[in-house]
């Protein structure tokens, strides 16, 4: 099986950007963990990080027919990236949303996650381990559906 792991804006700065909130793990650390999880689960992992919604959409368009599942941390796009949401929903694939920090408690503000009602798996506040947890949960759901 093939999985896409997609990272939104500013996640390229992980490890340097507000480590007290987002931790010290870098995007490279997360990528290595996802690859190790993928190997254990029999998944081929493809990753992308972009600060631009259109880049994420184009990348997914190019690969969606060869994918089995998607994990996305929309980051700063969480509340308004309707085009990206439409693209992911149009794939018909199971997908997980991951937020490293507790999304609903960011800066004490009430925030909307437009992806949440559509996600097969939703993980928030588990830190960088949320990605591997999402991969495991989605793989399990696909396997259960096949049985």
Backbone bond lengths (Angstrom), bond angles and torsions (degrees), N, CA, C in turn:
res aa  C-N    CA-C-N  psi(-1)  N-CA   C-N-CA  omega(-1)  CA-C   N-CA-C  phi
1 X - - - 1.446 - - 1.526 109.66 -
2 X 1.328 114.60 155.62 1.462 121.13 -178.72 1.529 109.50 -119.54
3 X 1.316 115.03 138.18 1.459 120.96 -179.90 1.523 110.41 -128.34
4 X 1.322 115.19 141.24 1.463 121.76 171.99 1.518 107.73 -101.43
5 X 1.323 115.66 132.95 1.456 121.31 172.12 1.528 106.04 -118.07
6 X 1.324 114.87 114.70 1.460 121.31 -171.96 1.538 109.90 -116.04
7 X 1.330 114.97 135.78 1.462 121.81 -177.72 1.526 108.84 -122.74
8 X 1.325 115.97 130.37 1.454 121.22 -178.89 1.520 114.03 -87.15
9 X 1.326 115.92 -162.21 1.464 123.00 -172.78 1.524 114.45 -56.78
10 X 1.310 114.26 141.88 1.455 126.04 174.14 1.523 114.80 71.61
11 X 1.326 117.96 -4.95 1.458 118.78 -179.66 1.524 111.86 -71.88
12 X 1.317 117.41 -15.46 1.465 121.05 172.38 1.533 111.01 -67.08
13 X 1.310 117.54 -12.84 1.468 122.78 -179.23 1.532 112.61 -99.16
14 X 1.333 116.57 5.49 1.462 118.93 179.48 1.525 110.78 -56.32
15 X 1.313 115.76 144.16 1.459 121.60 -176.70 1.517 111.73 92.99
16 X 1.321 116.68 -26.74 1.463 122.32 178.74 1.524 111.12 -112.34
17 X 1.315 115.98 -33.36 1.466 122.22 -175.30 1.532 110.12 -87.22
18 X 1.286 117.10 114.11 1.467 124.47 177.46 1.534 112.67 41.02
19 X 1.329 117.50 62.16 1.472 119.99 -177.83 1.529 113.13 -60.26
20 X 1.324 117.53 -25.83 1.460 119.54 177.54 1.529 111.60 -65.34
21 X 1.306 116.24 -22.43 1.467 121.44 -179.71 1.524 112.08 -102.09
22 X 1.334 116.47 -42.45 1.459 121.50 -173.14 1.532 113.50 -105.93
23 X 1.324 117.48 -4.42 1.451 120.86 178.55 1.515 113.16 88.65
24 X 1.322 114.79 -176.97 1.462 121.47 -176.56 1.528 113.47 -102.96
25 X 1.317 117.03 -6.75 1.469 119.98 178.38 1.525 109.37 -66.84
26 X 1.319 115.49 138.80 1.460 121.22 177.89 1.532 109.63 -94.18
27 X 1.304 116.19 170.15 1.463 120.61 176.00 1.527 109.85 -61.60
28 X 1.323 117.05 -35.46 1.462 121.19 176.78 1.536 110.70 -63.66
29 X 1.329 117.31 -41.09 1.468 121.26 176.68 1.527 110.78 -60.46
30 X 1.317 115.66 -44.08 1.475 120.40 179.24 1.519 109.99 -64.06
31 X 1.324 116.49 -41.53 1.466 120.51 178.42 1.519 112.36 -60.83
32 X 1.324 116.47 -43.22 1.473 120.50 178.30 1.524 110.78 -63.64
33 X 1.327 117.02 -40.98 1.462 120.59 178.65 1.535 110.75 -65.47
34 X 1.320 116.93 -41.07 1.473 120.19 177.64 1.525 110.96 -63.95
35 X 1.330 117.21 -40.35 1.463 120.34 178.06 1.524 110.88 -63.38
36 X 1.334 116.60 -43.06 1.470 120.52 178.73 1.530 110.55 -64.23
37 X 1.325 116.66 -41.83 1.466 120.55 177.27 1.518 109.75 -63.76
38 X 1.319 116.38 -42.91 1.462 121.06 178.54 1.521 111.91 -59.44
39 X 1.318 117.05 -44.57 1.468 120.43 178.51 1.526 110.70 -60.00
40 X 1.313 116.39 -43.70 1.463 121.26 -179.68 1.528 111.49 -64.12
41 X 1.343 116.26 -35.20 1.468 120.96 -176.88 1.532 113.59 -93.12
42 X 1.325 117.08 -3.98 1.457 120.19 -176.88 1.521 113.15 77.77
43 X 1.329 116.46 29.80 1.461 122.29 179.87 1.523 110.73 -106.16
44 X 1.311 116.02 142.30 1.456 121.64 166.52 1.521 105.68 -94.99
45 X 1.318 116.87 125.59 1.462 122.48 -174.86 1.524 109.84 -105.48
46 X 1.329 116.02 128.91 1.463 122.09 170.98 1.518 107.01 -116.40
47 X 1.324 117.52 136.37 1.452 120.48 -176.88 1.520 112.28 -126.15
48 X 1.329 113.69 155.58 1.457 121.51 172.92 1.522 108.37 -150.11
49 X 1.305 115.34 145.88 1.459 122.58 167.88 1.499 106.88 -130.11
50 X 1.324 115.83 132.92 1.456 119.79 175.13 1.519 109.88 -147.99
51 X 1.310 114.37 148.68 1.458 121.17 174.32 1.519 111.11 -90.08
52 X 1.343 116.46 6.79 1.464 121.42 -175.00 1.524 110.86 -128.09
53 X 1.315 116.16 125.29 1.460 121.49 -178.76 1.525 111.93 -57.83
54 X 1.317 117.79 -44.24 1.460 121.40 -178.24 1.519 113.07 -60.90
55 X 1.313 117.22 -36.32 1.463 120.98 177.61 1.523 110.49 -63.62
56 X 1.333 116.87 -42.68 1.466 121.16 177.78 1.526 110.71 -62.98
57 X 1.322 116.75 -41.37 1.470 121.36 179.32 1.524 110.58 -64.35
58 X 1.325 117.17 -48.71 1.466 120.42 -179.93 1.524 111.39 -60.00
59 X 1.323 116.82 -43.55 1.467 121.91 179.60 1.526 110.02 -60.17
60 X 1.328 116.90 -44.69 1.459 120.56 -179.53 1.527 111.24 -67.75
61 X 1.313 118.18 -40.18 1.477 120.92 176.61 1.518 111.17 -55.85
62 X 1.325 116.99 -40.89 1.461 121.56 -177.75 1.530 112.86 -68.10
63 X 1.347 117.45 -23.69 1.465 120.66 -172.15 1.526 115.14 -116.81
64 X 1.304 117.79 -13.52 1.465 119.84 -167.19 1.528 114.37 -56.98
65 X 1.309 118.64 -31.81 1.467 120.12 -178.35 1.523 112.99 -73.39
66 X 1.328 116.96 -13.12 1.463 119.35 179.53 1.531 112.40 -108.75
67 X 1.329 117.36 6.39 1.462 121.75 -177.70 1.520 112.03 -100.00
68 X 1.329 115.14 157.39 1.463 122.10 175.35 1.518 112.28 -114.16
69 X 1.343 116.82 -22.47 1.464 120.38 179.89 1.517 109.72 -161.27
70 X 1.334 114.52 162.00 1.467 121.34 -177.52 1.524 108.81 -133.96
71 X 1.328 115.74 137.24 1.460 122.59 169.47 1.522 106.10 -119.68
72 X 1.321 116.05 129.51 1.466 121.20 -176.95 1.516 110.86 -133.85
73 X 1.326 115.48 133.11 1.450 121.67 164.33 1.520 104.67 -109.59
74 X 1.341 117.18 101.03 1.455 119.47 -176.55 1.523 113.73 -73.34
75 X 1.325 117.82 -14.10 1.463 122.83 177.60 1.531 110.46 49.33
76 X 1.316 117.03 -126.22 1.461 121.41 -176.72 1.515 115.22 -64.43
77 X 1.321 118.03 -9.11 1.463 121.48 178.23 1.531 112.19 -89.74
78 X 1.312 117.11 -2.31 1.457 123.25 -169.67 1.524 114.36 -54.57
79 X 1.288 117.97 -39.30 1.462 120.18 -173.18 1.510 116.60 -91.80
80 X 1.339 117.64 -7.65 1.467 117.14 -172.59 1.522 116.44 -147.98
81 X 1.309 120.15 3.80 1.466 122.26 -174.91 1.528 110.95 -84.01
82 X 1.325 116.01 64.90 1.461 120.95 -176.97 1.527 112.46 -63.88
83 X 1.314 117.57 -32.69 1.469 119.79 178.30 1.526 110.82 -66.32
84 X 1.318 117.20 -41.31 1.459 120.87 177.43 1.528 110.28 -67.35
85 X 1.313 117.28 -41.73 1.461 120.89 176.79 1.526 110.47 -59.23
86 X 1.326 117.67 -46.71 1.469 120.98 178.30 1.520 111.19 -59.24
87 X 1.322 116.96 -42.52 1.458 121.04 179.95 1.520 110.99 -61.27
88 X 1.313 116.48 -46.53 1.470 120.16 -179.62 1.526 110.29 -65.09
89 X 1.317 117.70 -45.63 1.470 120.31 179.30 1.526 111.61 -62.99
90 X 1.323 116.37 -37.33 1.471 120.57 179.96 1.527 112.83 -64.91
91 X 1.332 117.83 -21.76 1.468 119.16 178.40 1.528 110.88 -68.63
92 X 1.330 116.75 -26.30 1.461 120.61 -176.36 1.522 113.04 74.32
93 X 1.324 117.17 7.03 1.465 121.58 -177.28 1.524 110.79 -88.73
94 X 1.327 116.78 150.75 1.453 118.61 171.64 1.522 108.82 -66.29
95 X 1.335 115.74 140.22 1.449 118.01 179.27 1.517 111.56 -141.44
96 X 1.324 112.93 150.55 1.455 120.95 178.06 1.511 110.58 -115.63
97 X 1.325 114.95 142.76 1.456 121.56 173.94 1.516 107.56 -106.63
98 X 1.323 115.73 133.98 1.462 122.16 179.98 1.526 108.23 -125.49
99 X 1.328 115.21 131.46 1.464 122.22 169.46 1.524 106.30 -123.71
100 X 1.305 116.95 125.78 1.460 121.57 -176.68 1.528 110.90 -63.86
101 X 1.323 115.95 -46.84 1.460 120.04 178.20 1.531 109.47 -93.97
102 X 1.322 115.69 173.52 1.464 120.00 177.34 1.520 107.30 -73.32
103 X 1.336 115.89 97.45 1.460 122.18 -171.59 1.520 112.72 -54.97
104 X 1.297 117.44 -41.27 1.457 120.35 -173.61 1.527 112.83 -77.51
105 X 1.327 117.53 0.68 1.457 121.24 178.85 1.525 112.04 -121.29
106 X 1.313 117.99 16.12 1.465 121.17 -178.08 1.520 109.75 -67.70
107 X 1.305 115.11 124.37 1.467 122.81 175.40 1.526 112.81 54.02
108 X 1.330 117.82 20.71 1.453 121.39 179.50 1.518 114.33 68.98
109 X 1.316 116.97 12.71 1.460 121.18 -178.18 1.528 110.51 -97.60
110 X 1.302 115.52 154.24 1.457 120.09 171.93 1.519 106.74 -84.51
111 X 1.298 116.23 123.87 1.459 120.70 -176.80 1.517 110.43 -122.07
112 X 1.309 115.87 149.37 1.463 121.71 178.34 1.517 109.16 -105.25
113 X 1.318 116.01 135.49 1.461 121.60 174.33 1.521 106.80 -113.87
114 X 1.330 116.46 104.56 1.469 120.54 -177.44 1.525 112.29 -69.16
115 X 1.320 117.67 -16.75 1.458 122.05 -179.09 1.536 112.24 -82.74
116 X 1.323 116.38 -28.53 1.468 121.87 -171.77 1.532 114.03 -52.89
117 X 1.329 120.29 -47.23 1.469 118.90 -176.92 1.532 114.17 -65.96
118 X 1.313 117.30 -16.00 1.464 121.80 -175.48 1.526 113.27 -103.65
119 X 1.322 117.02 -16.04 1.465 121.81 -173.53 1.525 111.67 -71.13
120 X 1.305 115.40 140.87 1.460 122.43 173.48 1.524 109.60 -73.07
121 X 1.332 116.08 -37.61 1.460 124.01 179.79 1.526 106.52 -133.85
122 X 1.332 116.27 137.72 1.466 121.12 -179.57 1.517 108.58 -133.27
123 X 1.336 116.25 119.05 1.461 120.94 -176.57 1.528 108.62 -128.80
124 X 1.313 115.29 124.49 1.457 120.03 178.47 1.520 109.67 -137.25
125 X 1.340 115.53 137.66 1.446 121.32 174.97 1.514 115.96 84.56
126 X 1.312 118.21 8.63 1.467 121.34 -179.17 1.530 111.69 -93.15
127 X 1.317 116.80 4.33 1.462 120.67 -178.12 1.521 110.69 71.75
128 X 1.327 115.39 -159.75 1.464 120.46 -176.57 1.525 111.86 -64.64
129 X 1.323 118.00 -19.14 1.465 120.94 179.23 1.522 112.45 -70.53
130 X 1.311 116.59 -12.46 1.463 120.45 179.15 1.516 113.05 -60.78
131 X 1.319 117.40 -31.38 1.458 120.51 -179.99 1.529 111.41 -64.86
132 X 1.324 116.86 -50.36 1.467 119.50 -179.42 1.523 110.59 -66.38
133 X 1.322 117.07 -35.09 1.466 120.50 176.98 1.523 110.48 -63.41
134 X 1.323 116.99 -40.96 1.466 121.01 177.79 1.523 111.17 -64.81
135 X 1.336 116.98 -42.74 1.471 120.18 177.73 1.523 111.00 -60.33
136 X 1.326 116.83 -43.45 1.459 121.16 179.26 1.533 111.16 -63.64
137 X 1.322 116.77 -47.00 1.463 121.05 -177.78 1.525 111.55 -64.17
138 X 1.323 117.50 -42.75 1.463 120.64 179.89 1.528 111.26 -66.67
139 X 1.320 116.41 -41.49 1.467 120.15 178.12 1.518 110.38 -61.64
140 X 1.325 116.10 -43.00 1.463 120.89 178.67 1.534 110.88 -61.96
141 X 1.329 117.00 -42.38 1.475 120.50 179.49 1.530 110.94 -64.02
142 X 1.330 117.04 -40.30 1.468 119.96 178.19 1.523 110.32 -65.16
143 X 1.329 116.48 -44.59 1.464 120.34 179.01 1.528 111.51 -62.29
144 X 1.324 118.01 -40.47 1.464 121.70 178.24 1.526 111.53 -64.38
145 X 1.311 115.53 -37.35 1.467 120.31 -179.87 1.526 111.12 -67.31
146 X 1.337 116.17 -34.20 1.474 121.05 179.55 1.530 111.54 -70.51
147 X 1.333 117.38 -28.76 1.476 120.81 -176.12 1.509 111.80 -76.78
